[in-house]
Amino acid sequence: FNGQKMQFDERFNSLETKFDARIDSLETRIDSLEIKFDARIDSLETRIDSLEIKFDARIDSLESRIDGLEIKFDTRIDSLETRIDDVDKRLSSKIDDVDKKLSSKIDDVDRRLTLGFTMIMAVLAVLVALHFYRG
């Protein structure tokens, strides 16, 4: 009886060590995935900030040009206002496109992370089931 008890203890300890190692590995992979996700989001935020600065500067430049043209060319104000509206629509459209693209990328990353976590949880469930089935 003592021999069997020791054999079971050794087997249990072996399984515990094995599962600890596998779970540690999964936790490391999750940590790595989180770091990659954070880096991608940070990169996208930086790109958005850059786009915002770029277009703000361009819009500020256009507004300055409009002020100068208004003083010099009162008769051309109507055509300049039309041009400004077109630029505003174009820039707004581009910004909306960037926002949609960013949302799509974030949704894709979120979907992939969710799928990965689901797969990890399924594997863990199988491992636990196998452990109890074998045990």
N, CA, C and O atoms as a GROMACS GRO file, in nm:
protein
  540
    1PHE      N    1   0.083  -0.120   0.000
    1PHE     CA    2   0.000   0.000   0.000
    1PHE      C    3   0.087   0.126   0.000
    1PHE      O    4   0.059   0.221  -0.073
    2ASN      N    5   0.192   0.127   0.082
    2ASN     CA    6   0.283   0.242   0.086
    2ASN      C    7   0.347   0.267  -0.050
    2ASN      O    8   0.363   0.381  -0.093
    3GLY      N    9   0.384   0.157  -0.118
    3GLY     CA   10   0.446   0.169  -0.250
    3GLY      C   11   0.351   0.234  -0.350
    3GLY      O   12   0.391   0.319  -0.430
    4GLN      N   13   0.226   0.192  -0.345
    4GLN     CA   14   0.128   0.252  -0.436
    4GLN      C   15   0.105   0.398  -0.403
    4GLN      O   16   0.094   0.481  -0.493
    5LYS      N   17   0.099   0.429  -0.276
    5LYS     CA   18   0.080   0.569  -0.235
    5LYS      C   19   0.195   0.654  -0.286
    5LYS      O   20   0.172   0.764  -0.337
    6MET      N   21   0.317   0.606  -0.273
    6MET     CA   22   0.433   0.681  -0.321
    6MET      C   23   0.428   0.695  -0.474
    6MET      O   24   0.464   0.799  -0.528
    7GLN      N   25   0.384   0.590  -0.540
    7GLN     CA   26   0.375   0.593  -0.686
    7GLN      C   27   0.271   0.699  -0.728
    7GLN      O   28   0.294   0.775  -0.822
    8PHE      N   29   0.157   0.702  -0.660
    8PHE     CA   30   0.056   0.802  -0.690
    8PHE      C   31   0.106   0.943  -0.659
    8PHE      O   32   0.082   1.036  -0.736
    9ASP      N   33   0.176   0.957  -0.548
    9ASP     CA   34   0.232   1.088  -0.513
    9ASP      C   35   0.330   1.135  -0.619
    9ASP      O   36   0.327   1.251  -0.660
   10GLU      N   37   0.415   1.045  -0.664
   10GLU     CA   38   0.513   1.083  -0.769
   10GLU      C   39   0.442   1.121  -0.897
   10GLU      O   40   0.478   1.219  -0.962
   11ARG      N   41   0.341   1.043  -0.933
   11ARG     CA   42   0.265   1.072  -1.055
   11ARG      C   43   0.192   1.207  -1.043
   11ARG      O   44   0.192   1.288  -1.136
   12PHE      N   45   0.131   1.229  -0.928
   12PHE     CA   46   0.062   1.356  -0.906
   12PHE      C   47   0.160   1.472  -0.913
   12PHE      O   48   0.132   1.573  -0.978
   13ASN      N   49   0.274   1.459  -0.847
   13ASN     CA   50   0.375   1.565  -0.850
   13ASN      C   51   0.425   1.589  -0.992
   13ASN      O   52   0.448   1.703  -1.032
   14SER      N   53   0.441   1.481  -1.068
   14SER     CA   54   0.485   1.494  -1.208
   14SER      C   55   0.382   1.569  -1.291
   14SER      O   56   0.417   1.658  -1.370
   15LEU      N   57   0.254   1.534  -1.272
   15LEU     CA   58   0.147   1.604  -1.344
   15LEU      C   59   0.139   1.750  -1.302
   15LEU      O   60   0.122   1.839  -1.385
   16GLU      N   61   0.151   1.774  -1.174
   16GLU     CA   62   0.146   1.911  -1.124
   16GLU      C   63   0.258   1.995  -1.185
   16GLU      O   64   0.235   2.108  -1.228
   17THR      N   65   0.377   1.940  -1.190
   17THR     CA   66   0.492   2.010  -1.250
   17THR      C   67   0.468   2.034  -1.398
   17THR      O   68   0.495   2.143  -1.449
   18LYS      N   69   0.417   1.934  -1.465
   18LYS     CA   70   0.390   1.946  -1.609
   18LYS      C   71   0.287   2.056  -1.635
   18LYS      O   72   0.306   2.141  -1.722
   19PHE      N   73   0.178   2.053  -1.559
   19PHE     CA   74   0.074   2.153  -1.581
   19PHE      C   75   0.120   2.292  -1.541
   19PHE      O   76   0.086   2.391  -1.608
   20ASP      N   77   0.198   2.302  -1.435
   20ASP     CA   78   0.254   2.432  -1.397
   20ASP      C   79   0.338   2.489  -1.511
   20ASP      O   80   0.328   2.607  -1.543
   21ALA      N   81   0.421   2.404  -1.570
   21ALA     CA   82   0.508   2.450  -1.679
   21ALA      C   83   0.426   2.493  -1.800
   21ALA      O   84   0.454   2.596  -1.862
   22ARG      N   85   0.324   2.415  -1.833
   22ARG     CA   86   0.243   2.450  -1.950
   22ARG      C   87   0.163   2.578  -1.926
   22ARG      O   88   0.153   2.663  -2.014
   23ILE      N   89   0.108   2.592  -1.805
   23ILE     CA   90   0.032   2.713  -1.773
   23ILE      C   91   0.126   2.834  -1.771
   23ILE      O   92   0.090   2.941  -1.818
   24ASP      N   93   0.246   2.816  -1.716
   24ASP     CA   94   0.344   2.925  -1.718
   24ASP      C   95   0.375   2.966  -1.861
   24ASP      O   96   0.387   3.084  -1.892
   25SER      N   97   0.388   2.868  -1.948
   25SER     CA   98   0.416   2.895  -2.090
   25SER      C   99   0.301   2.973  -2.153
   25SER      O  100   0.322   3.069  -2.228
   26LEU      N  101   0.179   2.931  -2.122
   26LEU     CA  102   0.061   3.001  -2.175
   26LEU      C  103   0.054   3.144  -2.121
   26LEU      O  104   0.021   3.237  -2.194
   27GLU      N  105   0.085   3.161  -1.994
   27GLU     CA  106   0.083   3.295  -1.937
   27GLU      C  107   0.188   3.383  -2.004
   27GLU      O  108   0.163   3.501  -2.029
   28THR      N  109   0.303   3.327  -2.034
   28THR     CA  110   0.408   3.402  -2.104
   28THR      C  111   0.361   3.442  -2.243
   28THR      O  112   0.384   3.554  -2.287
   29ARG      N  113   0.296   3.350  -2.311
   29ARG     CA  114   0.244   3.381  -2.445
   29ARG      C  115   0.138   3.490  -2.439
   29ARG      O  116   0.134   3.579  -2.524
   30ILE      N  117   0.051   3.483  -2.337
   30ILE     CA  118  -0.052   3.586  -2.321
   30ILE      C  119   0.014   3.721  -2.293
   30ILE      O  120  -0.027   3.823  -2.349
   31ASP      N  121   0.114   3.722  -2.206
   31ASP     CA  122   0.186   3.846  -2.177
   31ASP      C  123   0.246   3.904  -2.305
   31ASP      O  124   0.238   4.024  -2.328
   32SER      N  125   0.305   3.818  -2.387
   32SER     CA  126   0.366   3.861  -2.512
   32SER      C  127   0.260   3.919  -2.606
   32SER      O  128   0.283   4.021  -2.670
   33LEU      N  129   0.146   3.852  -2.612
   33LEU     CA  130   0.038   3.900  -2.697
   33LEU      C  131  -0.012   4.036  -2.649
   33LEU      O  132  -0.042   4.124  -2.729
   34GLU      N  133  -0.021   4.052  -2.519
   34GLU     CA  134  -0.066   4.180  -2.463
   34GLU      C  135   0.033   4.291  -2.496
   34GLU      O  136  -0.007   4.403  -2.530
   35ILE      N  137   0.161   4.260  -2.486
   35ILE     CA  138   0.264   4.359  -2.518
   35ILE      C  139   0.254   4.398  -2.666
   35ILE      O  140   0.263   4.517  -2.700
   36LYS      N  141   0.237   4.300  -2.754
   36LYS     CA  142   0.225   4.329  -2.897
   36LYS      C  143   0.101   4.413  -2.923
   36LYS      O  144   0.106   4.508  -3.002
   37PHE      N  145  -0.009   4.378  -2.859
   37PHE     CA  146  -0.132   4.454  -2.877
   37PHE      C  147  -0.114   4.599  -2.832
   37PHE      O  148  -0.152   4.692  -2.902
   38ASP      N  149  -0.054   4.616  -2.714
   38ASP     CA  150  -0.029   4.752  -2.664
   38ASP      C  151   0.061   4.830  -2.759
   38ASP      O  152   0.037   4.948  -2.784
   39ALA      N  153   0.163   4.764  -2.811
   39ALA     CA  154   0.255   4.832  -2.904
   39ALA      C  155   0.182   4.873  -3.031
   39ALA      O  156   0.204   4.983  -3.082
   40ARG      N  157   0.095   4.786  -3.081
   40ARG     CA  158   0.020   4.821  -3.202
   40ARG      C  159  -0.075   4.937  -3.177
   40ARG      O  160  -0.086   5.029  -3.258
   41ILE      N  161  -0.143   4.934  -3.065
   41ILE     CA  162  -0.236   5.042  -3.031
   41ILE      C  163  -0.158   5.172  -3.015
   41ILE      O  164  -0.201   5.277  -3.064
   42ASP      N  165  -0.044   5.166  -2.945
   42ASP     CA  166   0.039   5.286  -2.928
   42ASP      C  167   0.082   5.341  -3.064
   42ASP      O  168   0.081   5.462  -3.086
   43SER      N  169   0.120   5.251  -3.153
   43SER     CA  170   0.163   5.292  -3.287
   43SER      C  171   0.048   5.359  -3.362
   43SER      O  172   0.067   5.462  -3.427
   44LEU      N  173  -0.070   5.301  -3.353
   44LEU     CA  174  -0.186   5.360  -3.420
   44LEU      C  175  -0.221   5.495  -3.360
   44LEU      O  176  -0.256   5.588  -3.432
   45GLU      N  177  -0.213   5.506  -3.229
   45GLU     CA  178  -0.241   5.635  -3.165
   45GLU      C  179  -0.141   5.741  -3.210
   45GLU      O  180  -0.177   5.856  -3.233
   46THR      N  181  -0.015   5.702  -3.222
   46THR     CA  182   0.088   5.794  -3.270
   46THR      C  183   0.058   5.839  -3.412
   46THR      O  184   0.072   5.956  -3.446
   47ARG      N  185   0.017   5.744  -3.496
   47ARG     CA  186  -0.015   5.778  -3.635
   47ARG      C  187  -0.134   5.873  -3.641
   47ARG      O  188  -0.135   5.967  -3.721
   48ILE      N  189  -0.234   5.848  -3.557
   48ILE     CA  190  -0.351   5.937  -3.555
   48ILE      C  191  -0.310   6.077  -3.510
   48ILE      O  192  -0.352   6.176  -3.569
   49ASP      N  193  -0.228   6.083  -3.405
   49ASP     CA  194  -0.180   6.213  -3.359
   49ASP      C  195  -0.106   6.286  -3.470
   49ASP      O  196  -0.123   6.406  -3.489
   50SER      N  197  -0.023   6.213  -3.542
   50SER     CA  198   0.055   6.271  -3.652
   50SER      C  199  -0.038   6.324  -3.762
   50SER      O  200  -0.019   6.433  -3.814
   51LEU      N  201  -0.139   6.242  -3.796
   51LEU     CA  202  -0.235   6.287  -3.898
   51LEU      C  203  -0.309   6.412  -3.852
   51LEU      O  204  -0.330   6.505  -3.929
   52GLU      N  205  -0.348   6.412  -3.726
   52GLU     CA  206  -0.422   6.526  -3.673
   52GLU      C  207  -0.337   6.653  -3.680
   52GLU      O  208  -0.384   6.758  -3.722
   53ILE      N  209  -0.212   6.641  -3.638
   53ILE     CA  210  -0.122   6.756  -3.642
   53ILE      C  211  -0.102   6.803  -3.785
   53ILE      O  212  -0.108   6.923  -3.814
   54LYS      N  213  -0.078   6.708  -3.875
   54LYS     CA  214  -0.055   6.741  -4.016
   54LYS      C  215  -0.175   6.816  -4.075
   54LYS      O  216  -0.159   6.920  -4.139
   55PHE      N  217  -0.295   6.761  -4.052
   55PHE     CA  218  -0.412   6.824  -4.112
   55PHE      C  219  -0.450   6.954  -4.041
   55PHE      O  220  -0.500   7.046  -4.105
   56ASP      N  221  -0.426   6.961  -3.911
   56ASP     CA  222  -0.449   7.089  -3.842
   56ASP      C  223  -0.359   7.197  -3.900
   56ASP      O  224  -0.403   7.310  -3.923
   57ALA      N  225  -0.233   7.163  -3.924
   57ALA     CA  226  -0.140   7.260  -3.982
   57ALA      C  227  -0.184   7.300  -4.122
   57ALA      O  228  -0.178   7.417  -4.159
   58ARG      N  229  -0.228   7.202  -4.200
   58ARG     CA  230  -0.273   7.235  -4.336
   58ARG      C  231  -0.398   7.323  -4.332
   58ARG      O  232  -0.410   7.418  -4.410
   59ILE      N  233  -0.490   7.291  -4.241
   59ILE     CA  234  -0.612   7.371  -4.230
   59ILE      C  235  -0.578   7.512  -4.182
   59ILE      O  236  -0.633   7.610  -4.233
   60ASP      N  237  -0.487   7.523  -4.084
   60ASP     CA  238  -0.444   7.656  -4.037
   60ASP      C  239  -0.382   7.735  -4.152
   60ASP      O  240  -0.406   7.855  -4.166
   61SER      N  241  -0.303   7.667  -4.232
   61SER     CA  242  -0.241   7.732  -4.347
   61SER      C  243  -0.346   7.781  -4.446
   61SER      O  244  -0.337   7.892  -4.498
   62LEU      N  245  -0.446   7.699  -4.470
   62LEU     CA  246  -0.554   7.740  -4.560
   62LEU      C  247  -0.631   7.860  -4.505
   62LEU      O  248  -0.667   7.951  -4.580
   63GLU      N  249  -0.654   7.860  -4.374
   63GLU     CA  250  -0.726   7.972  -4.314
   63GLU      C  251  -0.647   8.102  -4.328
   63GLU      O  252  -0.705   8.208  -4.352
   64SER      N  253  -0.514   8.095  -4.312
   64SER     CA  254  -0.430   8.214  -4.330
   64SER      C  255  -0.436   8.263  -4.473
   64SER      O  256  -0.446   8.383  -4.499
   65ARG      N  257  -0.429   8.169  -4.566
   65ARG     CA  258  -0.437   8.207  -4.708
   65ARG      C  259  -0.570   8.274  -4.739
   65ARG      O  260  -0.576   8.371  -4.815
   66ILE      N  261  -0.677   8.222  -4.679
   66ILE     CA  262  -0.811   8.277  -4.702
   66ILE      C  263  -0.818   8.422  -4.653
   66ILE      O  264  -0.871   8.509  -4.721
   67ASP      N  265  -0.762   8.446  -4.532
   67ASP     CA  266  -0.763   8.581  -4.478
   67ASP      C  267  -0.690   8.678  -4.571
   67ASP      O  268  -0.739   8.787  -4.598
   68GLY      N  269  -0.572   8.635  -4.621
   68GLY     CA  270  -0.496   8.720  -4.714
   68GLY      C  271  -0.569   8.742  -4.845
   68GLY      O  272  -0.570   8.853  -4.898
   69LEU      N  273  -0.630   8.638  -4.897
   69LEU     CA  274  -0.702   8.651  -5.023
   69LEU      C  275  -0.827   8.738  -5.008
   69LEU      O  276  -0.864   8.811  -5.101
   70GLU      N  277  -0.891   8.730  -4.894
   70GLU     CA  278  -1.011   8.811  -4.871
   70GLU      C  279  -0.978   8.960  -4.879
   70GLU      O  280  -1.052   9.039  -4.937
   71ILE      N  281  -0.863   8.997  -4.819
   71ILE     CA  282  -0.820   9.137  -4.823
   71ILE      C  283  -0.786   9.177  -4.966
   71ILE      O  284  -0.828   9.284  -5.010
   72LYS      N  285  -0.712   9.094  -5.039
   72LYS     CA  286  -0.665   9.128  -5.173
   72LYS      C  287  -0.771   9.110  -5.280
   72LYS      O  288  -0.777   9.187  -5.376
   73PHE      N  289  -0.854   9.009  -5.266
   73PHE     CA  290  -0.944   8.975  -5.375
   73PHE      C  291  -1.089   8.956  -5.327
   73PHE      O  292  -1.139   8.844  -5.326
   74ASP      N  293  -1.154   9.064  -5.289
   74ASP     CA  294  -1.291   9.057  -5.240
   74ASP      C  295  -1.384   8.990  -5.340
   74ASP      O  296  -1.480   8.923  -5.301
   75THR      N  297  -1.358   9.006  -5.464
   75THR     CA  298  -1.446   8.950  -5.566
   75THR      C  299  -1.434   8.798  -5.578
   75THR      O  300  -1.521   8.733  -5.636
   76ARG      N  301  -1.326   8.742  -5.524
   76ARG     CA  302  -1.304   8.597  -5.536
   76ARG      C  303  -1.343   8.520  -5.410
   76ARG      O  304  -1.317   8.400  -5.400
   77ILE      N  305  -1.404   8.589  -5.313
   77ILE     CA  306  -1.438   8.525  -5.186
   77ILE      C  307  -1.531   8.405  -5.206
   77ILE      O  308  -1.512   8.301  -5.143
   78ASP      N  309  -1.630   8.418  -5.290
   78ASP     CA  310  -1.725   8.309  -5.310
   78ASP      C  311  -1.655   8.182  -5.360
   78ASP      O  312  -1.684   8.072  -5.313
   79SER      N  313  -1.564   8.199  -5.456
   79SER     CA  314  -1.494   8.080  -5.507
   79SER      C  315  -1.399   8.021  -5.402
   79SER      O  316  -1.382   7.899  -5.395
   80LEU      N  317  -1.339   8.107  -5.320
   80LEU     CA  318  -1.252   8.056  -5.214
   80LEU      C  319  -1.331   7.980  -5.109
   80LEU      O  320  -1.286   7.877  -5.060
   81GLU      N  321  -1.450   8.030  -5.072
   81GLU     CA  322  -1.533   7.960  -4.973
   81GLU      C  323  -1.575   7.822  -5.026
   81GLU      O  324  -1.580   7.725  -4.951
   82THR      N  325  -1.604   7.816  -5.154
   82THR     CA  326  -1.637   7.687  -5.214
   82THR      C  327  -1.518   7.593  -5.204
   82THR      O  328  -1.534   7.475  -5.170
   83ARG      N  329  -1.400   7.642  -5.234
   83ARG     CA  330  -1.278   7.561  -5.226
   83ARG      C  331  -1.256   7.511  -5.083
   83ARG      O  332  -1.221   7.394  -5.061
   84ILE      N  333  -1.275   7.599  -4.988
   84ILE     CA  334  -1.256   7.561  -4.847
   84ILE      C  335  -1.354   7.452  -4.808
   84ILE      O  336  -1.316   7.356  -4.740
   85ASP      N  337  -1.480   7.464  -4.849
   85ASP     CA  338  -1.579   7.361  -4.818
   85ASP      C  339  -1.538   7.227  -4.879
   85ASP      O  340  -1.552   7.122  -4.815
   86ASP      N  341  -1.486   7.230  -5.003
   86ASP     CA  342  -1.441   7.106  -5.067
   86ASP      C  343  -1.324   7.044  -4.992
   86ASP      O  344  -1.320   6.923  -4.971
   87VAL      N  345  -1.228   7.128  -4.952
   87VAL     CA  346  -1.112   7.077  -4.876
   87VAL      C  347  -1.159   7.020  -4.743
   87VAL      O  348  -1.113   6.914  -4.700
   88ASP      N  349  -1.250   7.090  -4.677
   88ASP     CA  350  -1.302   7.041  -4.549
   88ASP      C  351  -1.369   6.906  -4.566
   88ASP      O  352  -1.347   6.814  -4.487
   89LYS      N  353  -1.451   6.892  -4.670
   89LYS     CA  354  -1.518   6.765  -4.696
   89LYS      C  355  -1.416   6.655  -4.726
   89LYS      O  356  -1.430   6.543  -4.677
   90ARG      N  357  -1.315   6.688  -4.805
   90ARG     CA  358  -1.214   6.589  -4.842
   90ARG      C  359  -1.135   6.545  -4.719
   90ARG      O  360  -1.114   6.426  -4.695
   91LEU      N  361  -1.091   6.645  -4.640
   91LEU     CA  362  -1.015   6.611  -4.520
   91LEU      C  363  -1.100   6.535  -4.419
   91LEU      O  364  -1.053   6.440  -4.356
   92SER      N  365  -1.225   6.576  -4.404
   92SER     CA  366  -1.315   6.505  -4.313
   92SER      C  367  -1.336   6.362  -4.361
   92SER      O  368  -1.340   6.268  -4.280
   93SER      N  369  -1.350   6.346  -4.491
   93SER     CA  370  -1.367   6.212  -4.548
   93SER      C  371  -1.242   6.127  -4.522
   93SER      O  372  -1.253   6.010  -4.484
   94LYS      N  373  -1.124   6.185  -4.542
   94LYS     CA  374  -1.001   6.110  -4.516
   94LYS      C  375  -0.988   6.074  -4.369
   94LYS      O  376  -0.949   5.963  -4.335
   95ILE      N  377  -1.022   6.168  -4.282
   95ILE     CA  378  -1.015   6.141  -4.138
   95ILE      C  379  -1.116   6.031  -4.102
   95ILE      O  380  -1.085   5.943  -4.022
   96ASP      N  381  -1.236   6.036  -4.160
   96ASP     CA  382  -1.335   5.931  -4.135
   96ASP      C  383  -1.283   5.796  -4.184
   96ASP      O  384  -1.301   5.694  -4.117
   97ASP      N  385  -1.218   5.795  -4.301
   97ASP     CA  386  -1.160   5.670  -4.353
   97ASP      C  387  -1.054   5.615  -4.260
   97ASP      O  388  -1.048   5.495  -4.234
   98VAL      N  389  -0.968   5.705  -4.208
   98VAL     CA  390  -0.865   5.661  -4.113
   98VAL      C  391  -0.930   5.606  -3.987
   98VAL      O  392  -0.885   5.505  -3.934
   99ASP      N  393  -1.034   5.672  -3.939
   99ASP     CA  394  -1.104   5.626  -3.819
   99ASP      C  395  -1.166   5.489  -3.842
   99ASP      O  396  -1.158   5.402  -3.756
  100LYS      N  397  -1.229   5.470  -3.958
  100LYS     CA  398  -1.289   5.340  -3.990
  100LYS      C  399  -1.181   5.231  -3.998
  100LYS      O  400  -1.199   5.121  -3.946
  101LYS      N  401  -1.070   5.265  -4.062
  101LYS     CA  402  -0.961   5.170  -4.076
  101LYS      C  403  -0.906   5.132  -3.938
  101LYS      O  404  -0.881   5.015  -3.910
  102LEU      N  405  -0.887   5.232  -3.853
  102LEU     CA  406  -0.838   5.206  -3.717
  102LEU      C  407  -0.936   5.118  -3.640
  102LEU      O  408  -0.895   5.023  -3.574
  103SER      N  409  -1.064   5.150  -3.649
  103SER     CA  410  -1.165   5.070  -3.578
  103SER      C  411  -1.164   4.926  -3.628
  103SER      O  412  -1.174   4.832  -3.550
  104SER      N  413  -1.150   4.910  -3.759
  104SER     CA  414  -1.144   4.777  -3.818
  104SER      C  415  -1.023   4.700  -3.767
  104SER      O  416  -1.034   4.583  -3.732
  105LYS      N  417  -0.908   4.766  -3.763
  105LYS     CA  418  -0.786   4.701  -3.715
  105LYS      C  419  -0.800   4.663  -3.569
  105LYS      O  420  -0.760   4.553  -3.529
  106ILE      N  421  -0.855   4.752  -3.488
  106ILE     CA  422  -0.874   4.724  -3.345
  106ILE      C  423  -0.972   4.607  -3.328
  106ILE      O  424  -0.949   4.519  -3.246
  107ASP      N  425  -1.081   4.607  -3.407
  107ASP     CA  426  -1.176   4.497  -3.400
  107ASP      C  427  -1.110   4.366  -3.440
  107ASP      O  428  -1.136   4.262  -3.380
  108ASP      N  429  -1.024   4.371  -3.543
  108ASP     CA  430  -0.954   4.250  -3.588
  108ASP      C  431  -0.859   4.199  -3.479
  108ASP      O  432  -0.856   4.079  -3.451
  109VAL      N  433  -0.784   4.289  -3.419
  109VAL     CA  434  -0.693   4.248  -3.311
  109VAL      C  435  -0.773   4.193  -3.193
  109VAL      O  436  -0.736   4.092  -3.135
  110ASP      N  437  -0.882   4.259  -3.159
  110ASP     CA  438  -0.966   4.213  -3.049
  110ASP      C  439  -1.023   4.075  -3.080
  110ASP      O  440  -1.027   3.988  -2.993
  111ARG      N  441  -1.066   4.055  -3.204
  111ARG     CA  442  -1.122   3.925  -3.244
  111ARG      C  443  -1.014   3.818  -3.234
  111ARG      O  444  -1.039   3.707  -3.185
  112ARG      N  445  -0.894   3.852  -3.281
  112ARG     CA  446  -0.785   3.755  -3.276
  112ARG      C  447  -0.747   3.722  -3.131
  112ARG      O  448  -0.722   3.606  -3.097
  113LEU      N  449  -0.743   3.825  -3.046
  113LEU     CA  450  -0.710   3.802  -2.905
  113LEU      C  451  -0.817   3.715  -2.840
  113LEU      O  452  -0.786   3.624  -2.764
  114THR      N  453  -0.943   3.744  -2.869
  114THR     CA  454  -1.053   3.666  -2.813
  114THR      C  455  -1.044   3.522  -2.860
  114THR      O  456  -1.062   3.429  -2.780
  115LEU      N  457  -1.017   3.502  -2.988
  115LEU     CA  458  -1.002   3.367  -3.041
  115LEU      C  459  -0.885   3.296  -2.974
  115LEU      O  460  -0.896   3.179  -2.936
  116GLY      N  461  -0.774   3.366  -2.959
  116GLY     CA  462  -0.658   3.307  -2.894
  116GLY      C  463  -0.688   3.269  -2.749
  116GLY      O  464  -0.653   3.160  -2.705
  117PHE      N  465  -0.753   3.357  -2.676
  117PHE     CA  466  -0.788   3.327  -2.537
  117PHE      C  467  -0.885   3.210  -2.531
  117PHE      O  468  -0.874   3.125  -2.443
  118THR      N  469  -0.981   3.205  -2.624
  118THR     CA  470  -1.077   3.096  -2.628
  118THR      C  471  -1.006   2.964  -2.654
  118THR      O  472  -1.036   2.862  -2.591
  119MET      N  473  -0.910   2.968  -2.746
  119MET     CA  474  -0.835   2.846  -2.777
  119MET      C  475  -0.752   2.803  -2.656
  119MET      O  476  -0.745   2.684  -2.625
  120ILE      N  477  -0.691   2.898  -2.589
  120ILE     CA  478  -0.611   2.867  -2.470
  120ILE      C  479  -0.699   2.804  -2.362
  120ILE      O  480  -0.661   2.706  -2.299
  121MET      N  481  -0.816   2.862  -2.342
  121MET     CA  482  -0.907   2.810  -2.240
  121MET      C  483  -0.954   2.670  -2.279
  121MET      O  484  -0.969   2.584  -2.192
  122ALA      N  485  -0.978   2.645  -2.409
  122ALA     CA  486  -1.020   2.512  -2.454
  122ALA      C  487  -0.909   2.411  -2.430
  122ALA      O  488  -0.935   2.299  -2.384
  123VAL      N  489  -0.786   2.449  -2.459
  123VAL     CA  490  -0.674   2.360  -2.437
  123VAL      C  491  -0.660   2.330  -2.287
  123VAL      O  492  -0.639   2.216  -2.248
  124LEU      N  493  -0.672   2.432  -2.206
  124LEU     CA  494  -0.664   2.411  -2.061
  124LEU      C  495  -0.775   2.318  -2.013
  124LEU      O  496  -0.753   2.233  -1.926
  125ALA      N  497  -0.893   2.335  -2.068
  125ALA     CA  498  -1.005   2.249  -2.029
  125ALA      C  499  -0.977   2.104  -2.067
  125ALA      O  500  -1.005   2.012  -1.990
  126VAL      N  501  -0.922   2.084  -2.186
  126VAL     CA  502  -0.887   1.949  -2.230
  126VAL      C  503  -0.779   1.892  -2.139
  126VAL      O  504  -0.787   1.775  -2.099
  127LEU      N  505  -0.678   1.970  -2.108
  127LEU     CA  506  -0.570   1.924  -2.021
  127LEU      C  507  -0.623   1.885  -1.882
  127LEU      O  508  -0.586   1.781  -1.828
  128VAL      N  509  -0.707   1.966  -1.830
  128VAL     CA  510  -0.765   1.937  -1.698
  128VAL      C  511  -0.851   1.810  -1.707
  128VAL      O  512  -0.845   1.725  -1.618
  129ALA      N  513  -0.930   1.797  -1.814
  129ALA     CA  514  -1.013   1.679  -1.832
  129ALA      C  515  -0.926   1.554  -1.845
  129ALA      O  516  -0.955   1.450  -1.785
  130LEU      N  517  -0.819   1.565  -1.923
  130LEU     CA  518  -0.729   1.452  -1.938
  130LEU      C  519  -0.664   1.417  -1.803
  130LEU      O  520  -0.648   1.299  -1.770
  131HIS      N  521  -0.630   1.517  -1.730
  131HIS     CA  522  -0.569   1.494  -1.598
  131HIS      C  523  -0.665   1.413  -1.509
  131HIS      O  524  -0.625   1.314  -1.447
  132PHE      N  525  -0.786   1.455  -1.504
  132PHE     CA  526  -0.882   1.386  -1.418
  132PHE      C  527  -0.922   1.252  -1.478
  132PHE      O  528  -0.950   1.158  -1.403
  133TYR      N  529  -0.924   1.241  -1.607
  133TYR     CA  530  -0.958   1.115  -1.672
  133TYR      C  531  -0.849   1.012  -1.647
  133TYR      O  532  -0.878   0.895  -1.618
  134ARG      N  533  -0.725   1.054  -1.658
  134ARG     CA  534  -0.611   0.966  -1.636
  134ARG      C  535  -0.593   0.934  -1.488
  134ARG      O  536  -0.547   0.827  -1.449
  135GLY      N  537  -0.629   1.032  -1.409
  135GLY     CA  538  -0.604   1.019  -1.266
  135GLY      C  539  -0.700   0.924  -1.203
  135GLY      O  540  -0.694   0.900  -1.082
   0.00000   0.00000   0.00000
